[in-house]
């Protein structure tokens, strides 16, 4: 009788371990979704620079500004004008908004 109880306990334990192991293996769909999600992350760069004597915002690698402000770059000091000739690059929209606010107010 003791042998029957030990054998039954071993079978039940094995069944519980098998169910636990099968339920914790991620499906291929979940694994694929994780790979796609991490591969999609990109960074948009914003550049504030001089464009025909005015302050302009360029997004990404565009040659045409997405916005031209009614602010003449000649009104800035030499150091700012030089930085704007080369272009001031920021990586976030928040940084870009702060920079535009600094130069337009």
N, CA, C and O of each residue as an XYZ file, in Angstrom:
420
protein
N       0.810     -1.196      0.000
C       0.000      0.000      0.000
C       0.856      1.265      0.000
O       0.545      2.228     -0.700
N       1.933      1.262      0.785
C       2.829      2.408      0.834
C       3.468      2.643     -0.528
O       3.642      3.787     -0.946
N       3.820      1.561     -1.219
C       4.419      1.679     -2.537
C       3.435      2.296     -3.527
O       3.846      3.076     -4.386
N       2.161      1.972     -3.430
C       1.132      2.523     -4.308
C       0.999      4.037     -4.075
O       0.876      4.795     -5.037
N       1.022      4.478     -2.835
C       0.887      5.899     -2.497
C       2.101      6.666     -3.009
O       1.945      7.760     -3.552
N       3.302      6.123     -2.851
C       4.513      6.790     -3.331
C       4.527      6.887     -4.852
O       4.922      7.911     -5.410
N       4.098      5.829     -5.514
C       4.049      5.837     -6.975
C       3.026      6.852     -7.463
O       3.289      7.589     -8.413
N       1.867      6.897     -6.826
C       0.816      7.863     -7.200
C       1.304      9.288     -6.992
O       1.058     10.156     -7.830
N       1.991      9.538     -5.886
C       2.511     10.875     -5.584
C       3.544     11.281     -6.637
O       3.569     12.435     -7.066
N       4.386     10.352     -7.052
C       5.400     10.636     -8.063
C       4.755     10.968     -9.402
O       5.210     11.882    -10.089
N       3.715     10.253     -9.786
C       3.014     10.492    -11.051
C       2.336     11.861    -11.033
O       2.402     12.610    -12.008
N       1.690     12.174     -9.922
C       1.018     13.478     -9.797
C       2.048     14.600     -9.848
O       1.819     15.617    -10.503
N       3.172     14.432     -9.171
C       4.225     15.451     -9.176
C       4.761     15.666    -10.579
O       4.972     16.803    -10.999
N       4.982     14.578    -11.306
C       5.472     14.673    -12.671
C       4.462     15.401    -13.559
O       4.853     16.207    -14.404
N       3.182     15.127    -13.379
C       2.128     15.783    -14.160
C       2.096     17.283    -13.866
O       1.943     18.086    -14.786
N       2.237     17.666    -12.607
C       2.227     19.084    -12.224
C       3.434     19.793    -12.830
O       3.294     20.900    -13.348
N       4.601     19.189    -12.778
C       5.812     19.788    -13.344
C       5.663     19.949    -14.852
O       6.053     20.979    -15.402
N       5.112     18.957    -15.522
C       4.926     19.015    -16.977
C       3.968     20.145    -17.353
O       4.254     20.910    -18.274
N       2.849     20.262    -16.663
C       1.874     21.328    -16.942
C       2.510     22.689    -16.699
O       2.323     23.605    -17.501
N       3.249     22.840    -15.618
C       3.898     24.106    -15.302
C       4.910     24.480    -16.381
O       4.959     25.631    -16.815
N       5.705     23.527    -16.808
C       6.729     23.786    -17.819
C       6.108     24.154    -19.158
O       6.593     25.070    -19.823
N       5.054     23.468    -19.572
C       4.401     23.736    -20.852
C       3.751     25.116    -20.843
O       3.803     25.816    -21.854
N       3.145     25.524    -19.739
C       2.461     26.817    -19.665
C       3.411     28.002    -19.574
O       2.995     29.133    -19.825
N       4.661     27.781    -19.227
C       5.607     28.890    -19.084
C       6.538     29.059    -20.273
O       7.410     29.927    -20.234
N       6.394     28.276    -21.314
C       7.204     28.428    -22.522
C       6.515     29.450    -23.417
O       5.373     29.234    -23.822
N       7.192     30.576    -23.741
C       6.547     31.582    -24.590
C       6.292     31.039    -25.986
O       7.104     30.310    -26.556
N       5.162     31.411    -26.505
C       4.826     30.961    -27.853
C       5.692     31.687    -28.868
O       6.281     32.721    -28.553
N       5.775     31.157    -30.081
C       6.555     31.790    -31.143
C       5.991     33.165    -31.470
O       6.733     34.085    -31.817
N       4.668     33.299    -31.356
C       4.022     34.576    -31.655
C       4.496     35.660    -30.688
O       4.809     36.772    -31.114
N       4.551     35.349    -29.398
C       5.004     36.322    -28.405
C       6.466     36.665    -28.657
O       6.847     37.834    -28.583
N       7.282     35.674    -28.951
C       8.698     35.896    -29.213
C       8.888     36.788    -30.440
O       9.704     37.709    -30.415
N       8.148     36.524    -31.500
C       8.250     37.319    -32.730
C       7.805     38.752    -32.472
O       8.426     39.689    -32.973
N       6.742     38.936    -31.699
C       6.247     40.274    -31.397
C       7.293     41.065    -30.623
O       7.469     42.258    -30.867
N       7.979     40.425    -29.705
C       9.026     41.088    -28.941
C      10.158     41.539    -29.852
O      10.677     42.643    -29.686
N      10.545     40.717    -30.800
C      11.611     41.084    -31.717
C      11.212     42.270    -32.590
O      12.014     43.184    -32.785
N      10.012     42.271    -33.108
C       9.549     43.355    -33.975
C       9.461     44.650    -33.190
O       9.880     45.696    -33.687
N       8.929     44.608    -31.981
C       8.775     45.805    -31.173
C      10.120     46.461    -30.902
O      10.232     47.683    -30.997
N      11.129     45.693    -30.573
C      12.425     46.284    -30.259
C      13.143     46.779    -31.506
O      14.000     47.657    -31.401
N      12.830     46.260    -32.658
C      13.506     46.672    -33.888
C      12.917     47.955    -34.467
O      13.548     48.566    -35.330
N      11.733     48.388    -34.029
C      11.045     49.529    -34.619
C      11.500     50.865    -34.028
O      11.219     51.910    -34.614
N      12.181     50.863    -32.907
C      12.586     52.090    -32.244
C      13.519     52.913    -33.139
O      14.560     52.430    -33.584
N      13.123     54.171    -33.394
C      13.946     55.065    -34.202
C      14.027     56.423    -33.521
O      13.214     56.746    -32.654
N      14.999     57.199    -33.915
C      15.171     58.529    -33.359
C      15.036     59.547    -34.478
O      15.677     59.433    -35.522
N      14.194     60.540    -34.245
C      14.042     61.645    -35.191
C      14.946     62.766    -34.704
O      14.918     63.131    -33.529
N      15.738     63.302    -35.601
C      16.626     64.398    -35.241
C      16.039     65.700    -35.753
O      15.494     65.766    -36.854
N      16.160     66.719    -34.944
C      15.693     68.049    -35.301
C      16.910     68.957    -35.422
O      17.821     68.892    -34.597
N      16.926     69.797    -36.443
C      18.031     70.732    -36.620
C      17.473     72.138    -36.764
O      16.609     72.396    -37.603
N      17.971     73.029    -35.948
C      17.612     74.441    -36.036
C      18.804     75.131    -36.683
O      19.926     75.038    -36.183
N      18.561     75.833    -37.809
C      19.677     76.494    -38.480
C      19.199     77.676    -39.317
O      18.003     77.916    -39.478
N      20.163     78.389    -39.829
C      19.893     79.536    -40.685
C      19.402     79.048    -42.045
O      19.942     78.097    -42.610
N      18.372     79.713    -42.560
C      17.844     79.399    -43.889
C      17.472     80.725    -44.543
O      16.466     81.341    -44.189
N      18.280     81.154    -45.489
C      18.059     82.432    -46.172
C      17.949     83.603    -45.196
O      17.134     84.508    -45.378
N      18.782     83.568    -44.164
C      18.811     84.670    -43.200
C      17.772     84.588    -42.098
O      17.704     85.467    -41.240
N      16.955     83.526    -42.114
C      15.934     83.360    -41.070
C      16.163     82.058    -40.309
O      16.827     81.142    -40.793
N      15.610     82.004    -39.131
C      15.673     80.813    -38.294
C      14.727     79.761    -38.859
O      13.568     80.060    -39.146
N      15.212     78.530    -39.022
C      14.386     77.483    -39.619
C      14.592     76.151    -38.893
O      15.651     75.882    -38.327
N      13.544     75.333    -38.931
C      13.561     74.007    -38.315
C      13.546     72.940    -39.401
O      12.694     72.959    -40.289
N      14.487     72.016    -39.324
C      14.578     70.898    -40.259
C      14.367     69.617    -39.466
O      14.905     69.466    -38.369
N      13.592     68.703    -40.014
C      13.331     67.425    -39.347
C      14.000     66.314    -40.147
O      13.834     66.215    -41.363
N      14.754     65.485    -39.444
C      15.457     64.389    -40.109
C      16.529     64.925    -41.037
O      17.220     65.889    -40.707
N      16.667     64.302    -42.196
C      17.689     64.685    -43.168
C      17.143     65.574    -44.280
O      17.765     65.699    -45.335
N      16.001     66.183    -44.056
C      15.366     67.008    -45.086
C      16.196     68.248    -45.405
O      16.818     68.836    -44.520
N      16.198     68.634    -46.667
C      16.887     69.844    -47.105
C      15.971     71.064    -47.085
O      16.438     72.203    -47.077
N      14.680     70.816    -47.076
C      13.691     71.890    -47.036
C      13.165     71.972    -45.606
O      12.788     70.951    -45.029
N      13.134     73.178    -45.023
C      12.693     73.292    -43.626
C      11.211     72.956    -43.462
O      10.389     73.224    -44.339
N      10.904     72.369    -42.327
C       9.496     72.098    -42.033
C       8.815     73.363    -41.522
O       7.592     73.493    -41.580
N       9.632     74.298    -41.017
C       9.085     75.578    -40.565
C      10.173     76.644    -40.646
O      11.325     76.403    -40.288
N       9.785     77.829    -41.124
C      10.686     78.985    -41.152
C      10.052     80.041    -40.259
O       8.886     80.398    -40.425
N      10.834     80.529    -39.314
C      10.325     81.505    -38.344
C      10.643     82.923    -38.820
O      11.623     83.149    -39.530
N       9.814     83.851    -38.424
C       9.994     85.248    -38.801
C      11.003     85.910    -37.853
O      10.731     86.941    -37.238
N      12.176     85.275    -37.764
C      13.250     85.769    -36.906
C      14.516     85.808    -37.755
O      14.966     84.778    -38.257
N      15.076     86.979    -37.910
C      16.294     87.137    -38.709
C      17.499     86.695    -37.873
O      17.669     87.129    -36.734
N      18.318     85.839    -38.449
C      19.479     85.336    -37.710
C      20.541     86.418    -37.496
O      21.378     86.289    -36.604
N      20.515     87.481    -38.302
C      21.494     88.557    -38.104
C      21.246     89.320    -36.796
O      22.100     90.086    -36.351
N      20.076     89.107    -36.185
C      19.778     89.771    -34.916
C      20.453     89.087    -33.727
O      20.423     89.614    -32.614
N      21.061     87.919    -33.952
C      21.742     87.187    -32.885
C      23.214     87.570    -32.827
O      23.754     88.143    -33.773
N      23.847     87.253    -31.726
C      25.286     87.484    -31.575
C      26.072     86.558    -32.495
O      25.530     85.598    -33.042
N      27.355     86.862    -32.656
C      28.216     86.107    -33.576
C      28.260     84.616    -33.229
O      28.196     83.774    -34.125
N      28.367     84.286    -31.956
C      28.450     82.872    -31.554
C      27.176     82.116    -31.938
O      27.251     81.005    -32.463
N      26.013     82.708    -31.682
C      24.740     82.068    -32.054
C      24.611     81.943    -33.569
O      24.153     80.917    -34.072
N      25.012     82.982    -34.294
C      24.938     82.928    -35.756
C      25.813     81.797    -36.305
O      25.413     81.086    -37.226
N      27.000     81.641    -35.736
C      27.898     80.570    -36.182
C      27.293     79.195    -35.882
O      27.352     78.294    -36.720
N      26.716     79.034    -34.694
C      26.068     77.753    -34.346
C      24.914     77.470    -35.307
O      24.721     76.329    -35.725
N      24.155     78.493    -35.653
C      23.025     78.316    -36.562
C      23.482     78.075    -38.000
O      22.771     77.424    -38.765
N      24.626     78.575    -38.373
C      25.176     78.275    -39.705
C      25.486     76.784    -39.818
O      25.215     76.154    -40.840
N      26.059     76.235    -38.749
C      26.404     74.802    -38.732
C      25.181     73.934    -38.469
O      25.113     72.796    -38.934
N      24.223     74.463    -37.730
C      23.018     73.726    -37.366
C      23.124     73.196    -35.943
O      24.133     72.604    -35.560
N      22.088     73.415    -35.182
C      22.021     72.907    -33.807
C      21.101     71.693    -33.831
O      19.913     71.811    -34.135
N      21.653     70.529    -33.511
C      20.911     69.267    -33.602
C      20.478     68.806    -32.217
O      21.274     68.789    -31.277
N      19.200     68.431    -32.102
C      18.672     67.836    -30.873
C      17.897     66.571    -31.243
O      17.436     66.423    -32.375
N      17.761     65.664    -30.280
C      17.153     64.360    -30.557
C      15.700     64.215    -30.124
O      15.031     63.267    -30.533
N      15.201     65.133    -29.307
C      13.823     64.983    -28.846
C      12.986     66.206    -29.205
O      13.503     67.308    -29.392
N      11.698     65.980    -29.293
C      10.778     67.087    -29.593
C      10.799     68.108    -28.464
O      10.688     69.310    -28.706
N      10.939     67.635    -27.244
C      10.978     68.534    -26.089
C      12.182     69.477    -26.169
O      12.048     70.676    -25.927
N      13.350     68.939    -26.507
C      14.542     69.773    -26.668
C      14.351     70.767    -27.806
O      14.740     71.931    -27.703
N      13.750     70.296    -28.883
C      13.518     71.156    -30.042
C      12.595     72.314    -29.670
O      12.862     73.463    -30.021
N      11.519     72.014    -28.967
C      10.576     73.078    -28.571
C      11.259     74.113    -27.675
O      11.042     75.315    -27.832
N      12.081     73.645    -26.742
C      12.806     74.562    -25.860
C      13.769     75.449    -26.630
O      13.875     76.644    -26.353
N      14.466     74.874    -27.587
C      15.418     75.622    -28.410
C      14.698     76.674    -29.257
O      15.140     77.820    -29.344
N      13.602     76.280    -29.873
C      12.817     77.223    -30.682
C      12.313     78.352    -29.800
O      12.361     79.518    -30.191
N      11.834     78.013    -28.623
C      11.336     79.048    -27.703
C      12.452     80.019    -27.325
O      12.236     81.230    -27.279
N      13.645     79.485    -27.054
C      14.780     80.340    -26.694
C      15.115     81.327    -27.811
O      15.388     82.497    -27.542
N      15.097     80.872    -29.035
C      15.489     81.732    -30.162
C      14.368     82.623    -30.677
O      14.643     83.623    -31.341
N      13.129     82.293    -30.395
C      12.024     83.109    -30.935
C      11.419     84.059    -29.914
O      10.564     84.868    -30.273
N      11.826     83.989    -28.674
C      11.231     84.900    -27.672
C      12.184     85.986    -27.241
O      11.831     86.823    -26.410
